[in-house]
Amino acid sequence: MMTLFEDTELFTLGLRGRKVFDLPDCDLLLIDNFIPKDESDFYYNILHHQTLWHEYEMPMYDKMVTAPRMVSWYGDSERTELNPKQKWPNELLTIRKHVEHETKIKFNSVLLNLYRNGNDGVGWHCDKTTSSNKDMNIASVTFGETRMFRLRHKFMKHIPPLEIPLNHGTFLLMSGATNSYWEHQVPKTSRNVLPRINLTFRQV
């Protein structure tokens, strides 16, 4: 398999461990080096340069603004503004198979986010759900630059916010009531950082 970065290690790797977080109203699993380095380099290169990335508008207060990141969407059936029935690339199908083997959960869609530099991020939020998938599973795979993933409980303000560095090839599963009781964000940073690609596999 082709290695993208042969001379230097551009991206931080995790400690090859798995961690289940012991927090109230939370079902959170972290696996560092879920995707081995050579494969992560390969996927980063393919997804960065061959994905049909889009900007999109989002509501903020009383106006629409351009989100500070780029996105793409693939789904098995639904059509959206972001996905005019795009065919899943083989690389995404392979990653999805790996995720489903680990979780024993079937996913039918994926949202890709490209954080181009430290000026890109996402503010505090919970992912949108419906009554039928309120406690949905969200499986995340990260390639590229390490960015901090923060979570905070929506109601128990005495619980300190949690910070998780999501490294190159890292996997994170949010399931159960996590999305209902915890908000999350990827903050912007003043550091000079390389691009980060995050895939969130979902059950839509």
C-alpha positions in Angstrom: 0.0 0.0 0.0 1.2 3.5 -0.8 2.6 5.5 2.1 1.8 9.2 1.8 4.4 10.5 4.2 7.6 8.6 4.0 10.2 11.0 5.4 8.4 12.6 8.4 5.5 11.9 10.6 3.1 14.8 9.9 0.3 13.6 12.0 0.2 12.5 15.6 -0.7 8.9 16.4 -2.5 7.7 19.5 -1.3 5.2 22.1 -3.0 2.1 20.6 -5.4 1.8 23.4 -9.2 1.6 23.9 -11.0 3.6 26.6 -14.6 3.5 27.8 -15.5 6.7 29.6 -17.2 6.4 33.0 -19.5 9.4 32.9 -23.2 9.9 33.7 -25.6 9.7 30.8 -22.8 8.8 28.5 -21.8 5.8 26.4 -18.5 6.7 24.8 -15.8 4.5 23.4 -12.4 5.7 22.1 -9.9 3.5 20.1 -6.6 5.0 19.1 -4.9 3.7 16.0 -8.2 2.1 14.9 -6.9 2.5 11.3 -3.2 1.7 11.1 -0.9 4.5 10.0 -0.2 3.5 6.4 -3.9 3.0 5.7 -4.7 6.3 7.5 -2.2 8.1 5.3 -3.8 6.5 2.2 -7.4 7.4 3.2 -6.4 11.0 4.1 -4.8 11.5 0.7 -7.7 10.0 -1.2 -10.5 11.7 0.8 -8.8 15.1 0.9 -8.2 15.3 -2.9 -11.1 13.3 -4.4 -14.1 14.1 -2.2 -16.6 16.6 -3.6 -16.4 19.1 -0.8 -19.0 21.8 -0.4 -19.5 24.9 1.7 -23.0 25.2 3.2 -25.1 27.9 4.9 -26.3 27.5 8.5 -28.6 29.7 10.7 -26.9 31.7 13.4 -29.1 34.0 15.5 -31.1 35.9 12.9 -29.1 35.3 9.8 -27.5 32.6 7.6 -23.7 32.3 7.7 -21.2 30.1 5.9 -20.1 27.2 8.2 -16.4 27.3 9.0 -15.6 23.9 7.5 -16.4 22.0 4.3 -18.7 19.0 4.1 -19.8 16.1 2.0 -22.5 13.5 2.5 -23.2 9.9 1.3 -26.3 8.0 2.1 -27.8 4.7 0.9 -31.1 6.1 -0.1 -31.9 9.7 0.7 -31.1 12.6 -1.5 -30.1 16.0 0.1 -28.7 19.3 -1.0 -25.3 17.9 0.0 -25.8 14.6 -1.7 -27.4 14.4 -5.1 -27.3 10.6 -4.8 -23.5 10.3 -4.9 -22.1 6.8 -5.2 -20.1 5.7 -2.2 -16.4 5.6 -3.0 -14.8 2.2 -2.4 -12.6 3.7 0.3 -15.6 4.9 2.3 -17.3 1.5 1.9 -14.1 -0.2 3.3 -14.0 2.1 6.3 -17.7 1.6 6.9 -17.2 -2.2 6.9 -14.4 -1.8 9.4 -16.6 0.4 11.6 -19.6 -2.0 11.4 -17.4 -5.0 12.2 -16.1 -3.2 15.4 -19.5 -1.9 16.6 -21.8 -4.7 15.3 -24.0 -1.8 14.1 -25.2 -1.1 10.6 -24.8 2.5 9.3 -26.5 3.8 6.2 -24.9 7.3 5.8 -21.8 9.3 6.5 -21.1 13.0 7.0 -17.6 14.1 6.1 -16.2 17.3 7.6 -13.0 18.9 6.3 -11.3 21.3 8.8 -8.9 23.1 6.4 -6.9 25.0 9.1 -7.3 26.3 12.6 -9.9 28.8 11.5 -12.3 25.9 10.9 -14.3 24.3 13.7 -17.7 23.6 15.0 -19.4 25.2 18.0 -21.3 23.5 20.9 -24.2 21.4 19.7 -26.0 18.1 19.8 -26.6 16.3 16.5 -30.1 16.6 15.1 -32.3 13.6 15.8 -35.9 12.5 15.4 -38.1 10.7 17.8 -37.4 7.4 16.1 -33.6 7.7 16.5 -33.2 9.9 19.6 -30.5 7.7 21.0 -28.7 7.2 17.7 -25.2 5.8 17.4 -22.6 8.1 15.9 -19.3 6.4 14.9 -16.5 8.8 14.1 -13.2 8.2 12.3 -10.5 10.9 12.1 -7.7 11.4 9.6 -5.0 14.1 9.5 -4.3 16.8 12.1 -5.1 16.2 15.8 -7.9 18.5 16.9 -9.5 18.6 20.3 -13.0 17.1 20.7 -14.8 18.6 23.7 -17.9 17.4 25.5 -20.0 19.0 28.2 -23.1 17.8 30.0 -26.1 19.8 29.1 -27.6 19.8 32.6 -25.0 18.8 35.2 -22.9 21.9 35.1 -20.7 20.7 38.0 -19.2 18.1 35.7 -16.0 19.5 34.1 -16.0 19.5 30.3 -14.2 16.5 28.8 -11.4 17.0 26.2 -10.3 14.2 23.9 -7.5 14.6 21.3 -8.7 12.9 18.2 -5.5 11.7 16.4 -4.8 10.3 12.9 -6.7 7.0 12.6 -8.7 7.4 15.8 -12.2 6.0 16.3 -14.9 7.4 18.6 -18.3 5.9 19.2 -21.1 8.0 20.8 -24.1 5.8 21.6 -27.0 5.5 24.0 -28.1 8.7 25.6 -24.8 10.6 25.0 -26.2 12.8 22.2 -29.2 13.6 24.3 -27.4 14.7 27.4 -24.0 15.9 26.1 -23.0 18.7 23.7 -19.8 18.5 21.8 -17.6 20.9 19.8 -14.3 21.1 17.8 -13.0 24.5 18.8 -11.0 26.7 16.5 -7.3 27.2 17.2 -4.7 29.9 16.7 -2.0 27.2 16.1 -0.8 26.6 12.6 -2.4 23.2 11.9 -2.8 21.0 8.9 -6.1 19.8 7.5 -8.3 17.3 9.5 -10.9 15.0 7.9 -13.6 13.6 10.2 -16.1 10.9 9.1 -19.3 10.4 11.2 -21.2 7.3 10.3 -24.9 7.5 11.1 -28.2 5.7 11.1 -30.6 8.0 9.2 
